[in-house]
Amino acid sequence: MANLGLTEILVIALIIILLFGGKKIPEFFKGLGESIKEFKKASKDTDK
């Protein structure tokens, strides 16, 4: 992945806000966090 500068990150964030709206973004990140947590839990279980 290429190095992203501040301008590129701001443009991406603006596009995400325009696409999903302000209310959907916290719900999206909450779901993403829960998915990551579940993935880590499942990967620990398979290591045993």
PDB file with SEQRES, HELIX, SHEET and CRYST1 records, atoms N, CA, C and O in Angstrom:
SEQRES   1 A   48  MET ALA ASN LEU GLY LEU THR GLU ILE LEU VAL ILE ALA          
SEQRES   2 A   48  LEU ILE ILE ILE LEU LEU PHE GLY GLY LYS LYS ILE PRO          
SEQRES   3 A   48  GLU PHE PHE LYS GLY LEU GLY GLU SER ILE LYS GLU PHE          
SEQRES   4 A   48  LYS LYS ALA SER LYS ASP THR ASP LYS                          
HELIX    1 AA1 LEU A    6  ASP A   47  1                                  42    
CRYST1    1.000    1.000    1.000  90.00  90.00  90.00 P 1           1          
ATOM      1  N   MET A   1       0.851  -1.177   0.000  1.00  0.00           N  
ATOM      2  CA  MET A   1       0.000   0.000   0.000  1.00  0.00           C  
ATOM      3  C   MET A   1       0.895   1.238   0.000  1.00  0.00           C  
ATOM      4  O   MET A   1       1.907   1.291   0.699  1.00  0.00           O  
ATOM      5  N   ALA A   2       0.516   2.193  -0.768  1.00  0.00           N  
ATOM      6  CA  ALA A   2       1.318   3.409  -0.886  1.00  0.00           C  
ATOM      7  C   ALA A   2       1.196   4.252   0.381  1.00  0.00           C  
ATOM      8  O   ALA A   2       0.216   4.154   1.120  1.00  0.00           O  
ATOM      9  N   ASN A   3       2.191   5.063   0.609  1.00  0.00           N  
ATOM     10  CA  ASN A   3       2.129   5.973   1.752  1.00  0.00           C  
ATOM     11  C   ASN A   3       1.084   7.045   1.478  1.00  0.00           C  
ATOM     12  O   ASN A   3       1.107   7.706   0.440  1.00  0.00           O  
ATOM     13  N   LEU A   4       0.177   7.202   2.418  1.00  0.00           N  
ATOM     14  CA  LEU A   4      -0.877   8.198   2.268  1.00  0.00           C  
ATOM     15  C   LEU A   4      -0.513   9.448   3.051  1.00  0.00           C  
ATOM     16  O   LEU A   4      -0.116   9.378   4.214  1.00  0.00           O  
ATOM     17  N   GLY A   5      -0.654  10.577   2.405  1.00  0.00           N  
ATOM     18  CA  GLY A   5      -0.411  11.841   3.077  1.00  0.00           C  
ATOM     19  C   GLY A   5      -1.684  12.343   3.726  1.00  0.00           C  
ATOM     20  O   GLY A   5      -2.742  11.724   3.619  1.00  0.00           O  
ATOM     21  N   LEU A   6      -1.567  13.460   4.392  1.00  0.00           N  
ATOM     22  CA  LEU A   6      -2.716  14.044   5.086  1.00  0.00           C  
ATOM     23  C   LEU A   6      -3.832  14.413   4.118  1.00  0.00           C  
ATOM     24  O   LEU A   6      -5.007  14.215   4.425  1.00  0.00           O  
ATOM     25  N   THR A   7      -3.483  14.935   2.977  1.00  0.00           N  
ATOM     26  CA  THR A   7      -4.490  15.340   1.995  1.00  0.00           C  
ATOM     27  C   THR A   7      -5.291  14.136   1.505  1.00  0.00           C  
ATOM     28  O   THR A   7      -6.516  14.203   1.405  1.00  0.00           O  
ATOM     29  N   GLU A   8      -4.609  13.049   1.205  1.00  0.00           N  
ATOM     30  CA  GLU A   8      -5.299  11.861   0.725  1.00  0.00           C  
ATOM     31  C   GLU A   8      -6.224  11.286   1.791  1.00  0.00           C  
ATOM     32  O   GLU A   8      -7.339  10.862   1.489  1.00  0.00           O  
ATOM     33  N   ILE A   9      -5.766  11.273   3.022  1.00  0.00           N  
ATOM     34  CA  ILE A   9      -6.595  10.758   4.117  1.00  0.00           C  
ATOM     35  C   ILE A   9      -7.836  11.623   4.306  1.00  0.00           C  
ATOM     36  O   ILE A   9      -8.928  11.100   4.530  1.00  0.00           O  
ATOM     37  N   LEU A  10      -7.680  12.934   4.217  1.00  0.00           N  
ATOM     38  CA  LEU A  10      -8.828  13.836   4.358  1.00  0.00           C  
ATOM     39  C   LEU A  10      -9.827  13.639   3.221  1.00  0.00           C  
ATOM     40  O   LEU A  10     -11.036  13.661   3.451  1.00  0.00           O  
ATOM     41  N   VAL A  11      -9.342  13.450   2.013  1.00  0.00           N  
ATOM     42  CA  VAL A  11     -10.240  13.231   0.877  1.00  0.00           C  
ATOM     43  C   VAL A  11     -11.001  11.927   1.051  1.00  0.00           C  
ATOM     44  O   VAL A  11     -12.207  11.879   0.807  1.00  0.00           O  
ATOM     45  N   ILE A  12     -10.317  10.872   1.470  1.00  0.00           N  
ATOM     46  CA  ILE A  12     -10.975   9.583   1.703  1.00  0.00           C  
ATOM     47  C   ILE A  12     -12.018   9.708   2.806  1.00  0.00           C  
ATOM     48  O   ILE A  12     -13.121   9.178   2.675  1.00  0.00           O  
ATOM     49  N   ALA A  13     -11.683  10.401   3.892  1.00  0.00           N  
ATOM     50  CA  ALA A  13     -12.627  10.588   4.995  1.00  0.00           C  
ATOM     51  C   ALA A  13     -13.852  11.373   4.538  1.00  0.00           C  
ATOM     52  O   ALA A  13     -14.975  11.047   4.924  1.00  0.00           O  
ATOM     53  N   LEU A  14     -13.649  12.398   3.725  1.00  0.00           N  
ATOM     54  CA  LEU A  14     -14.766  13.195   3.211  1.00  0.00           C  
ATOM     55  C   LEU A  14     -15.677  12.345   2.336  1.00  0.00           C  
ATOM     56  O   LEU A  14     -16.900  12.446   2.430  1.00  0.00           O  
ATOM     57  N   ILE A  15     -15.094  11.518   1.497  1.00  0.00           N  
ATOM     58  CA  ILE A  15     -15.899  10.640   0.635  1.00  0.00           C  
ATOM     59  C   ILE A  15     -16.702   9.654   1.471  1.00  0.00           C  
ATOM     60  O   ILE A  15     -17.871   9.401   1.181  1.00  0.00           O  
ATOM     61  N   ILE A  16     -16.083   9.098   2.504  1.00  0.00           N  
ATOM     62  CA  ILE A  16     -16.797   8.156   3.377  1.00  0.00           C  
ATOM     63  C   ILE A  16     -17.955   8.845   4.080  1.00  0.00           C  
ATOM     64  O   ILE A  16     -19.045   8.282   4.185  1.00  0.00           O  
ATOM     65  N   ILE A  17     -17.725  10.060   4.562  1.00  0.00           N  
ATOM     66  CA  ILE A  17     -18.798  10.806   5.241  1.00  0.00           C  
ATOM     67  C   ILE A  17     -19.934  11.097   4.279  1.00  0.00           C  
ATOM     68  O   ILE A  17     -21.104  10.988   4.646  1.00  0.00           O  
ATOM     69  N   LEU A  18     -19.602  11.464   3.057  1.00  0.00           N  
ATOM     70  CA  LEU A  18     -20.649  11.750   2.075  1.00  0.00           C  
ATOM     71  C   LEU A  18     -21.431  10.499   1.689  1.00  0.00           C  
ATOM     72  O   LEU A  18     -22.641  10.563   1.474  1.00  0.00           O  
ATOM     73  N   LEU A  19     -20.747   9.369   1.600  1.00  0.00           N  
ATOM     74  CA  LEU A  19     -21.425   8.138   1.205  1.00  0.00           C  
ATOM     75  C   LEU A  19     -22.298   7.561   2.315  1.00  0.00           C  
ATOM     76  O   LEU A  19     -23.429   7.144   2.064  1.00  0.00           O  
ATOM     77  N   PHE A  20     -21.787   7.538   3.517  1.00  0.00           N  
ATOM     78  CA  PHE A  20     -22.491   6.859   4.602  1.00  0.00           C  
ATOM     79  C   PHE A  20     -23.258   7.784   5.520  1.00  0.00           C  
ATOM     80  O   PHE A  20     -24.168   7.328   6.214  1.00  0.00           O  
ATOM     81  N   GLY A  21     -22.937   9.040   5.554  1.00  0.00           N  
ATOM     82  CA  GLY A  21     -23.604   9.960   6.462  1.00  0.00           C  
ATOM     83  C   GLY A  21     -23.001   9.887   7.850  1.00  0.00           C  
ATOM     84  O   GLY A  21     -22.330   8.915   8.197  1.00  0.00           O  
ATOM     85  N   GLY A  22     -23.240  10.904   8.629  1.00  0.00           N  
ATOM     86  CA  GLY A  22     -22.644  11.004   9.953  1.00  0.00           C  
ATOM     87  C   GLY A  22     -23.120   9.952  10.936  1.00  0.00           C  
ATOM     88  O   GLY A  22     -22.367   9.546  11.821  1.00  0.00           O  
ATOM     89  N   LYS A  23     -24.357   9.505  10.793  1.00  0.00           N  
ATOM     90  CA  LYS A  23     -24.904   8.562  11.761  1.00  0.00           C  
ATOM     91  C   LYS A  23     -24.406   7.136  11.541  1.00  0.00           C  
ATOM     92  O   LYS A  23     -24.227   6.386  12.500  1.00  0.00           O  
ATOM     93  N   LYS A  24     -24.186   6.769  10.314  1.00  0.00           N  
ATOM     94  CA  LYS A  24     -23.804   5.389   9.999  1.00  0.00           C  
ATOM     95  C   LYS A  24     -22.344   5.088  10.330  1.00  0.00           C  
ATOM     96  O   LYS A  24     -21.999   3.928  10.556  1.00  0.00           O  
ATOM     97  N   ILE A  25     -21.492   6.086  10.362  1.00  0.00           N  
ATOM     98  CA  ILE A  25     -20.064   5.848  10.572  1.00  0.00           C  
ATOM     99  C   ILE A  25     -19.777   5.226  11.941  1.00  0.00           C  
ATOM    100  O   ILE A  25     -19.040   4.242  11.991  1.00  0.00           O  
ATOM    101  N   PRO A  26     -20.315   5.740  13.057  1.00  0.00           N  
ATOM    102  CA  PRO A  26     -20.056   5.073  14.345  1.00  0.00           C  
ATOM    103  C   PRO A  26     -20.568   3.631  14.378  1.00  0.00           C  
ATOM    104  O   PRO A  26     -19.934   2.756  14.968  1.00  0.00           O  
ATOM    105  N   GLU A  27     -21.707   3.392  13.748  1.00  0.00           N  
ATOM    106  CA  GLU A  27     -22.230   2.028  13.692  1.00  0.00           C  
ATOM    107  C   GLU A  27     -21.296   1.126  12.895  1.00  0.00           C  
ATOM    108  O   GLU A  27     -21.086  -0.032  13.258  1.00  0.00           O  
ATOM    109  N   PHE A  28     -20.734   1.657  11.805  1.00  0.00           N  
ATOM    110  CA  PHE A  28     -19.801   0.897  10.975  1.00  0.00           C  
ATOM    111  C   PHE A  28     -18.556   0.525  11.758  1.00  0.00           C  
ATOM    112  O   PHE A  28     -18.113  -0.622  11.714  1.00  0.00           O  
ATOM    113  N   PHE A  29     -17.982   1.497  12.481  1.00  0.00           N  
ATOM    114  CA  PHE A  29     -16.761   1.217  13.228  1.00  0.00           C  
ATOM    115  C   PHE A  29     -17.025   0.302  14.423  1.00  0.00           C  
ATOM    116  O   PHE A  29     -16.153  -0.476  14.810  1.00  0.00           O  
ATOM    117  N   LYS A  30     -18.210   0.387  15.004  1.00  0.00           N  
ATOM    118  CA  LYS A  30     -18.566  -0.530  16.086  1.00  0.00           C  
ATOM    119  C   LYS A  30     -18.625  -1.957  15.564  1.00  0.00           C  
ATOM    120  O   LYS A  30     -18.103  -2.878  16.194  1.00  0.00           O  
ATOM    121  N   GLY A  31     -19.260  -2.139  14.415  1.00  0.00           N  
ATOM    122  CA  GLY A  31     -19.329  -3.462  13.803  1.00  0.00           C  
ATOM    123  C   GLY A  31     -17.956  -3.967  13.393  1.00  0.00           C  
ATOM    124  O   GLY A  31     -17.658  -5.154  13.527  1.00  0.00           O  
ATOM    125  N   LEU A  32     -17.124  -3.067  12.897  1.00  0.00           N  
ATOM    126  CA  LEU A  32     -15.769  -3.443  12.511  1.00  0.00           C  
ATOM    127  C   LEU A  32     -14.959  -3.888  13.725  1.00  0.00           C  
ATOM    128  O   LEU A  32     -14.221  -4.871  13.657  1.00  0.00           O  
ATOM    129  N   GLY A  33     -15.096  -3.168  14.829  1.00  0.00           N  
ATOM    130  CA  GLY A  33     -14.395  -3.530  16.059  1.00  0.00           C  
ATOM    131  C   GLY A  33     -14.840  -4.882  16.594  1.00  0.00           C  
ATOM    132  O   GLY A  33     -14.020  -5.685  17.040  1.00  0.00           O  
ATOM    133  N   GLU A  34     -16.141  -5.126  16.547  1.00  0.00           N  
ATOM    134  CA  GLU A  34     -16.655  -6.422  17.001  1.00  0.00           C  
ATOM    135  C   GLU A  34     -16.169  -7.546  16.099  1.00  0.00           C  
ATOM    136  O   GLU A  34     -15.874  -8.643  16.574  1.00  0.00           O  
ATOM    137  N   SER A  35     -16.083  -7.280  14.807  1.00  0.00           N  
ATOM    138  CA  SER A  35     -15.586  -8.295  13.876  1.00  0.00           C  
ATOM    139  C   SER A  35     -14.131  -8.626  14.155  1.00  0.00           C  
ATOM    140  O   SER A  35     -13.749  -9.796  14.146  1.00  0.00           O  
ATOM    141  N   ILE A  36     -13.320  -7.612  14.402  1.00  0.00           N  
ATOM    142  CA  ILE A  36     -11.907  -7.830  14.699  1.00  0.00           C  
ATOM    143  C   ILE A  36     -11.758  -8.622  15.997  1.00  0.00           C  
ATOM    144  O   ILE A  36     -10.935  -9.533  16.089  1.00  0.00           O  
ATOM    145  N   LYS A  37     -12.563  -8.262  16.999  1.00  0.00           N  
ATOM    146  CA  LYS A  37     -12.518  -8.967  18.281  1.00  0.00           C  
ATOM    147  C   LYS A  37     -12.892 -10.441  18.103  1.00  0.00           C  
ATOM    148  O   LYS A  37     -12.247 -11.321  18.672  1.00  0.00           O  
ATOM    149  N   GLU A  38     -13.926 -10.703  17.318  1.00  0.00           N  
ATOM    150  CA  GLU A  38     -14.355 -12.073  17.064  1.00  0.00           C  
ATOM    151  C   GLU A  38     -13.287 -12.844  16.293  1.00  0.00           C  
ATOM    152  O   GLU A  38     -13.051 -14.020  16.571  1.00  0.00           O  
ATOM    153  N   PHE A  39     -12.643 -12.194  15.330  1.00  0.00           N  
ATOM    154  CA  PHE A  39     -11.579 -12.835  14.557  1.00  0.00           C  
ATOM    155  C   PHE A  39     -10.405 -13.210  15.452  1.00  0.00           C  
ATOM    156  O   PHE A  39      -9.859 -14.307  15.331  1.00  0.00           O  
ATOM    157  N   LYS A  40     -10.009 -12.304  16.355  1.00  0.00           N  
ATOM    158  CA  LYS A  40      -8.903 -12.599  17.269  1.00  0.00           C  
ATOM    159  C   LYS A  40      -9.265 -13.760  18.192  1.00  0.00           C  
ATOM    160  O   LYS A  40      -8.430 -14.622  18.469  1.00  0.00           O  
ATOM    161  N   LYS A  41     -10.509 -13.781  18.667  1.00  0.00           N  
ATOM    162  CA  LYS A  41     -10.967 -14.860  19.542  1.00  0.00           C  
ATOM    163  C   LYS A  41     -10.934 -16.191  18.800  1.00  0.00           C  
ATOM    164  O   LYS A  41     -10.505 -17.200  19.359  1.00  0.00           O  
ATOM    165  N   ALA A  42     -11.380 -16.203  17.557  1.00  0.00           N  
ATOM    166  CA  ALA A  42     -11.386 -17.437  16.783  1.00  0.00           C  
ATOM    167  C   ALA A  42      -9.969 -17.889  16.464  1.00  0.00           C  
ATOM    168  O   ALA A  42      -9.688 -19.088  16.457  1.00  0.00           O  
ATOM    169  N   SER A  43      -9.076 -16.947  16.202  1.00  0.00           N  
ATOM    170  CA  SER A  43      -7.696 -17.354  15.897  1.00  0.00           C  
ATOM    171  C   SER A  43      -6.992 -17.885  17.145  1.00  0.00           C  
ATOM    172  O   SER A  43      -6.121 -18.747  17.028  1.00  0.00           O  
ATOM    173  N   LYS A  44      -7.345 -17.398  18.333  1.00  0.00           N  
ATOM    174  CA  LYS A  44      -6.782 -17.950  19.565  1.00  0.00           C  
ATOM    175  C   LYS A  44      -7.280 -19.370  19.780  1.00  0.00           C  
ATOM    176  O   LYS A  44      -6.517 -20.243  20.195  1.00  0.00           O  
ATOM    177  N   ASP A  45      -8.564 -19.606  19.499  1.00  0.00           N  
ATOM    178  CA  ASP A  45      -9.142 -20.937  19.687  1.00  0.00           C  
ATOM    179  C   ASP A  45      -8.492 -21.972  18.791  1.00  0.00           C  
ATOM    180  O   ASP A  45      -8.321 -23.121  19.200  1.00  0.00           O  
ATOM    181  N   THR A  46      -8.127 -21.590  17.580  1.00  0.00           N  
ATOM    182  CA  THR A  46      -7.522 -22.549  16.663  1.00  0.00           C  
ATOM    183  C   THR A  46      -6.073 -22.840  17.026  1.00  0.00           C  
ATOM    184  O   THR A  46      -5.538 -23.876  16.630  1.00  0.00           O  
ATOM    185  N   ASP A  47      -5.429 -21.949  17.768  1.00  0.00           N  
ATOM    186  CA  ASP A  47      -4.045 -22.171  18.178  1.00  0.00           C  
ATOM    187  C   ASP A  47      -3.934 -23.245  19.250  1.00  0.00           C  
ATOM    188  O   ASP A  47      -2.891 -23.887  19.369  1.00  0.00           O  
ATOM    189  N   LYS A  48      -4.970 -23.449  20.018  1.00  0.00           N  
ATOM    190  CA  LYS A  48      -4.924 -24.413  21.125  1.00  0.00           C  
ATOM    191  C   LYS A  48      -4.990 -25.837  20.664  1.00  0.00           C  
ATOM    192  O   LYS A  48      -4.962 -26.754  21.484  1.00  0.00           O  
TER     193      LYS A  48                                                      
END                                                                             
